[in-house]
């Protein structure tokens, strides 16, 4: 049979009864089996959030302002959104949600099954999804038969996002703090040792090598001119002491000046590292928090019925065409 545009409508009309009966039966069956008795309805709750650009509290609030300083009020872009998605997909968040809401029991997973974790993770991933929007926000969608539980899970995932990222960053921040603190304490110890040595030299009468050397030399020359031998001898001894320890004094003084500058810089870094290790800023801006849905989102019964009717109609039509073609082929006389 040739089903061109001229006879297709006639052909469909000819077989209208089986097509209508099967399509109607499929519609009734789909309506029945998509009812809550067979498919528990699920409610969707959604959290919409933007990532933040700042990761370090010290650089954002305590560091010097420059072209690379992040604004703590600025929304993150693609890179931050992708990082947020990776954290949301982490095992830590998944395990925490499963444990906190006892999803093994809630999803009716057999705890004695050999594939209990596989089944649990598959159910988790089918009900909890994450996606990035074109506006660089991140959306957390949670489906569940309990609308209140769906909202609680969605909001808790948003909370865990900060916790997990803080843990990751604080591990590194604590290591950095330990390194800076060690260097800072070592430098302070070296400074104290040099200050003690400089104090000993000052007890010997060396306070300002250059000025003292100039004054004592002038006084010594004057005493020699005036033949004041006792004063000249005393001044000579002081000059000898100055000559013996003056170099060490100048070296210690210059080293301490440099070390004071280094210690001030290291102290600033130490304070910043301490802030990063002890404090944190939220890593997200919440646009919409989740709330219990009033209407179910799954299944969409009209869509299930429509797809079932279309599938039944097409399948019935193809079956009729095949059977009709085979029948005509068998009834046609064979050529001699």
Phi, psi and omega in degrees: 000138180259109181266076176268182185294339184282330183242003181297315181297318178298318181296316178297320180295324180298320181257030185296323185296305178298324179296315181292318183296312182294317180297317179294319179297320178295321179296316179295316180297317180296319179296322181288311187281352173263005178289159181304336179296324183260321180238105180300130180292146179240145181247141184252134172238144188227137171245131177244127181215157175249142174286153175268157181273334187271137175245331183252125178293318184294318181290330181280324188246331186249341182283168177289140180285126177210187185294340183260000179286131181274140175278125183292346180262001184274137176286146178285166181247205188300316182299314180294323179295320179293321177297319179297318179297320179298321179292320179298327180275005184290152177296330182297315179292316180300313181295321180295317179294317179299317182288316185295322184255009177049055185290339176302314179284319184296323179275003177059048177268132180291115182292344180265000181289147177292339182241035185297319181289322177298314179295322180294314180294324179295318179293320178300312183291334178282337182258337184237116183229156178230145177207153177259136180268172179293343180266010179070018171271165179241132183247131175251115179250131179232125175255137177199155178289340178254112183298326178292320179293322178301316180293319180296317180296315181299314180292324180292324177298319177298323178291318181295334179304313178295318183299315183292316180294322177298318180298315180298315183286325182291329175301316179287321181296322179293323176295317177297320179297318180298320180293312181294320180297319179297314179296320181295317180292321177298318180293320178297323178294316178297319179298317180297318179297318180290324177296322177296317178296319179293326178294322177296320179293325178292331176294336177277359177099010180260111183241323179212095191304309185296312182293317181295319180298319180293315182292313181296322179295319179294317179293323179296318178296319179296318180295323179292321179295320183274007179056034176268085189295322182294316178293322180296321179295318179296317179294325179295319178298319179293322177293324177296317177299317179296321180291325183287320186248356183297320180298316179297321179299312181297318180297313180296318181298315181290321178297318180295323179299316178293320182291328176297319179295316179296321182292324177296317178295317181291326177295319178297316178295322179296316179295321178293317179296325178294320178297316180296327182281335186255335185237163178205155175253154174301143182263012184210158169246118180275118178274311179226127171274157181282148176220155182299128180285146179269334180240147179289152177251346183210138352279158174270100192297319181296325179290320177298316179296315182298315180294321180295317179297315180297315180297318179295319180297312181296315181297317180295318180296316179295321179297316179298316181298316181295312181295320180295320180294315179297321180297314180293326179294325180284334182271345181286136179294140180282144180289136182280000000 
